[in-house]
Amino acid sequence: MSRIKSIVVDDEQESRETLLHFLSKYCPDVEIVGQADSVNEAVEIIRGTSPELVFLDVNMPIENGFKLFEKISDINFYTVFVTAYDQYAVQAFKHHAVDYLLKPIVIHELMITVNRVAKLLEDKNKIQQLSALLQYIKTPVEQTKIALPNLEGLVYVHTMDIVRLQADDNYTSLYFKGGKKMLVSHTLAYFEEALKEQGFVRIHHQHLINLQHVEKYIRGRGGYIIMSDGTSLQVSQRKKDEFLRIIKKIK
């Protein structure tokens, strides 16, 4: 996962420097893209850097931290409130704060908070990828072609004609509608990347399938699926939950 783009907002320079030091030393997943000593400055930095996480002090002299949410209409970041006062906790969580850290900051608590944000971002990215995939599958599109190398050069095939792909060491076997099969000198990982926007999903370390050709899912430890060509393919236990989330929404 990429590092978490973050900013620190606190009117006290010493407090900012302490938090920045802790983040640099103990939270390598955090990338600081800006720091501010007021709400107005924070707004400008947020608009310019689009952070994923904002460490926000509450008790600042001109405007308290909650004023930030009145000045930004589209909140696309997670917030961790950092303050020396615990009476703001309820109000902080009403603003959907990820966490509420009291000064002086306890390093272990800070690390737990950053790990929580990392997990939230990971889940958010999975949901966005799933939504994009579902949108692609449900929306009629023009036939897309992919170039496959053969002994004579390249052959272009419609991706929607590919039923499934199977790993064969550093090669991949492609199975098409009508029973045609083709062995290509690319790994399955190559095709997983090349076809990820075309409705293809990895269900096993050996199998990549076209969701348009799934006929049936049979329950089990991982379960297995029946493809339109009659093939039965095992779904690995590790891939099961992700596959079921997708298939339940499109079938």
C-alpha positions as CSV (number, residue, x, y, z in Angstrom):
1,M,0.0,0.0,0.0
2,S,1.1,3.6,-0.7
3,R,1.9,5.9,2.2
4,I,-0.9,7.9,3.8
5,K,-0.9,11.5,2.6
6,S,-1.3,13.5,5.8
7,I,-1.2,17.0,7.2
8,V,-0.9,18.3,10.8
9,V,-2.9,21.3,12.0
10,D,-2.0,22.8,15.4
11,D,-1.4,26.4,16.4
12,E,1.5,25.4,18.8
13,Q,4.7,24.9,16.9
14,E,6.2,22.7,19.7
15,S,3.2,20.4,19.5
16,R,3.4,20.2,15.7
17,E,7.1,19.3,15.8
18,T,6.5,16.6,18.5
19,L,3.8,14.9,16.5
20,L,5.8,15.2,13.3
21,H,8.8,13.6,15.0
22,F,6.7,10.7,16.3
23,L,5.1,10.1,12.9
24,S,8.5,10.2,11.2
25,K,10.0,7.8,13.7
26,Y,7.2,5.4,14.5
27,C,4.7,5.6,11.6
28,P,6.6,5.0,8.3
29,D,3.3,4.6,6.5
30,V,2.5,8.3,7.0
31,E,3.7,10.9,4.4
32,I,3.4,14.5,5.7
33,V,2.4,16.7,2.8
34,G,1.8,19.9,4.8
35,Q,1.3,21.5,8.2
36,A,-0.8,24.5,9.4
37,D,-1.2,26.6,12.5
38,S,-4.8,27.8,11.8
39,V,-8.0,26.6,10.2
40,N,-7.7,29.0,7.3
41,E,-4.2,27.8,6.4
42,A,-5.4,24.1,6.8
43,V,-8.2,24.7,4.3
44,E,-5.7,26.0,1.7
45,I,-3.3,23.1,2.2
46,I,-6.2,20.6,2.0
47,R,-7.4,22.1,-1.2
48,G,-3.9,22.0,-2.6
49,T,-2.7,18.6,-1.5
50,S,-5.9,16.4,-1.1
51,P,-4.7,14.6,2.0
52,E,-6.1,11.3,3.1
53,L,-5.6,12.0,6.8
54,V,-5.7,15.2,8.9
55,F,-4.3,15.4,12.4
56,L,-6.4,18.3,13.8
57,D,-6.0,20.2,17.0
58,V,-9.2,21.4,18.6
59,N,-8.4,24.3,20.9
60,M,-6.9,27.0,18.6
61,P,-7.1,30.7,19.5
62,I,-8.8,32.2,16.4
63,E,-11.1,29.3,15.3
64,N,-11.3,25.9,16.9
65,G,-10.7,22.8,14.8
66,F,-14.4,22.1,14.3
67,K,-14.6,25.2,12.1
68,L,-12.6,23.4,9.4
69,F,-15.7,21.3,8.6
70,E,-17.8,24.4,8.0
71,K,-15.3,25.7,5.4
72,I,-14.8,22.4,3.4
73,S,-18.0,21.1,1.9
74,D,-16.6,17.8,0.5
75,I,-14.7,15.9,3.2
76,N,-12.6,13.3,1.4
77,F,-10.2,12.7,4.3
78,Y,-10.1,11.0,7.7
79,T,-9.7,13.1,10.8
80,V,-7.8,12.4,14.0
81,F,-8.4,15.0,16.6
82,V,-5.4,15.9,18.8
83,T,-6.0,18.0,21.9
84,A,-5.1,18.4,25.6
85,Y,-8.8,18.6,26.5
86,D,-11.1,15.6,26.7
87,Q,-14.4,17.5,26.8
88,Y,-14.4,17.7,23.0
89,A,-14.5,13.9,22.5
90,V,-18.3,13.6,21.9
91,Q,-18.3,16.5,19.4
92,A,-15.2,15.0,17.6
93,F,-16.9,11.7,17.0
94,K,-20.1,13.5,15.8
95,H,-17.7,14.8,13.0
96,H,-16.9,11.1,12.2
97,A,-13.4,11.3,13.6
98,V,-11.3,8.1,13.3
99,D,-9.8,8.7,16.7
100,Y,-9.3,11.2,19.5
101,L,-5.7,11.5,20.9
102,L,-5.0,13.4,24.1
103,K,-1.8,15.4,24.6
104,P,0.8,14.5,25.6
105,I,0.6,11.9,22.8
106,V,1.3,8.3,23.7
107,I,3.3,6.7,20.9
108,H,1.6,3.3,21.1
109,E,-1.8,4.9,20.8
110,L,-0.6,7.0,17.8
111,M,0.6,3.8,16.1
112,I,-2.7,2.1,16.7
113,T,-4.5,5.0,15.2
114,V,-2.4,5.1,12.1
115,N,-2.9,1.4,11.6
116,R,-6.6,1.9,11.9
117,V,-6.5,4.6,9.2
118,A,-4.4,2.4,6.9
119,K,-7.0,-0.4,7.2
120,L,-9.9,2.0,6.5
121,L,-8.1,3.3,3.4
122,E,-7.4,-0.2,2.2
123,D,-11.1,-1.1,2.6
124,K,-12.1,2.1,0.9
125,N,-9.9,1.4,-2.1
126,K,-11.3,-2.1,-2.4
127,I,-14.8,-0.8,-2.4
128,Q,-14.0,1.8,-5.0
129,Q,-12.3,-0.8,-7.2
130,L,-15.3,-3.1,-6.8
131,S,-17.7,-0.3,-7.7
132,A,-15.8,0.5,-10.8
133,L,-15.8,-3.1,-11.8
134,L,-19.5,-3.5,-11.2
135,Q,-20.2,-0.3,-13.2
136,Y,-18.2,-1.7,-16.1
137,I,-20.0,-5.0,-16.1
138,K,-23.4,-3.5,-15.9
139,T,-22.8,-0.9,-18.6
140,P,-22.9,-1.9,-22.3
141,V,-19.5,-1.2,-23.9
142,E,-17.9,-1.6,-27.2
143,Q,-16.0,-4.8,-27.8
144,T,-12.4,-4.4,-26.5
145,K,-9.5,-6.2,-28.0
146,I,-6.3,-7.5,-26.6
147,A,-3.1,-8.3,-28.5
148,L,-1.7,-11.8,-27.9
149,P,1.8,-12.9,-29.1
150,N,2.1,-16.0,-31.3
151,L,4.8,-17.5,-33.5
152,E,3.9,-15.2,-36.5
153,G,3.6,-12.0,-34.5
154,L,0.4,-10.8,-32.8
155,V,-3.2,-11.9,-32.9
156,Y,-6.0,-9.6,-31.7
157,V,-9.0,-11.1,-29.9
158,H,-12.1,-9.7,-28.3
159,T,-11.8,-9.8,-24.5
160,M,-15.4,-10.8,-24.1
161,D,-14.7,-14.0,-26.1
162,I,-12.3,-15.1,-23.4
163,V,-14.0,-17.4,-20.9
164,R,-11.1,-18.0,-18.6
165,L,-7.3,-18.0,-18.2
166,Q,-5.2,-20.6,-16.5
167,A,-1.6,-20.3,-15.2
168,D,1.0,-22.7,-16.7
169,D,4.4,-21.7,-15.2
170,N,5.5,-18.6,-17.1
171,Y,2.8,-19.2,-19.7
172,T,-0.9,-18.8,-19.7
173,S,-3.6,-20.9,-21.4
174,L,-6.6,-18.9,-22.6
175,Y,-9.9,-20.6,-23.2
176,F,-12.4,-19.0,-25.6
177,K,-16.1,-19.4,-26.5
178,G,-16.5,-22.3,-28.8
179,G,-13.8,-24.3,-27.3
180,K,-10.7,-22.7,-28.8
181,K,-7.6,-22.7,-26.6
182,M,-4.4,-20.6,-26.9
183,L,-1.1,-20.8,-25.0
184,V,0.6,-17.4,-24.6
185,S,4.1,-16.5,-23.3
186,H,2.8,-14.2,-20.5
187,T,2.2,-14.9,-16.9
188,L,-1.3,-14.9,-15.4
189,A,-0.3,-11.9,-13.3
190,Y,0.3,-10.0,-16.5
191,F,-3.2,-10.8,-17.7
192,E,-4.7,-10.0,-14.3
193,E,-3.3,-6.5,-14.6
194,A,-4.1,-6.1,-18.3
195,L,-7.8,-7.2,-17.9
196,K,-8.7,-5.8,-14.5
197,E,-10.8,-3.1,-16.1
198,Q,-12.6,-5.6,-18.4
199,G,-14.5,-7.6,-15.9
200,F,-11.9,-10.3,-15.1
201,V,-11.3,-11.5,-11.6
202,R,-8.6,-13.7,-10.0
203,I,-10.3,-16.5,-8.1
204,H,-7.3,-18.7,-7.5
205,H,-3.5,-18.6,-8.0
206,Q,-4.1,-20.6,-11.2
207,H,-7.4,-19.1,-12.4
208,L,-8.5,-15.8,-13.9
209,I,-12.1,-15.7,-15.0
210,N,-14.4,-13.5,-17.1
211,L,-17.4,-12.7,-14.9
212,Q,-19.6,-12.5,-17.9
213,H,-19.1,-16.2,-18.4
214,V,-19.9,-17.3,-14.8
215,E,-23.0,-19.6,-14.8
216,K,-23.2,-20.9,-11.2
217,Y,-21.4,-20.8,-7.8
218,I,-21.4,-24.0,-5.6
219,R,-20.9,-23.4,-1.9
220,G,-18.0,-25.1,-0.1
221,R,-14.9,-24.2,1.9
222,G,-13.8,-21.9,-0.9
223,G,-16.5,-23.2,-3.3
224,Y,-16.3,-23.6,-7.0
225,I,-17.9,-22.1,-10.0
226,I,-19.3,-23.4,-13.3
227,M,-18.3,-21.4,-16.4
228,S,-20.2,-21.0,-19.6
229,D,-18.0,-23.6,-21.3
230,G,-18.9,-26.2,-18.6
231,T,-15.6,-26.0,-16.7
232,S,-15.7,-26.3,-12.9
233,L,-13.1,-24.1,-11.2
234,Q,-12.1,-24.0,-7.5
235,V,-12.3,-20.7,-5.7
236,S,-9.5,-20.3,-3.2
237,Q,-10.5,-19.7,0.4
238,R,-8.4,-16.5,0.4
239,K,-10.3,-15.2,-2.7
240,K,-13.8,-16.4,-1.6
241,D,-15.1,-13.3,0.2
242,E,-14.0,-10.9,-2.5
243,F,-15.5,-13.1,-5.2
244,L,-18.9,-13.4,-3.4
245,R,-19.1,-9.7,-2.9
246,I,-18.8,-9.2,-6.6
247,I,-21.0,-12.1,-7.9
248,K,-23.9,-11.3,-5.5
249,K,-24.2,-7.9,-7.0
250,I,-24.2,-8.7,-10.6
251,K,-26.1,-12.0,-10.8
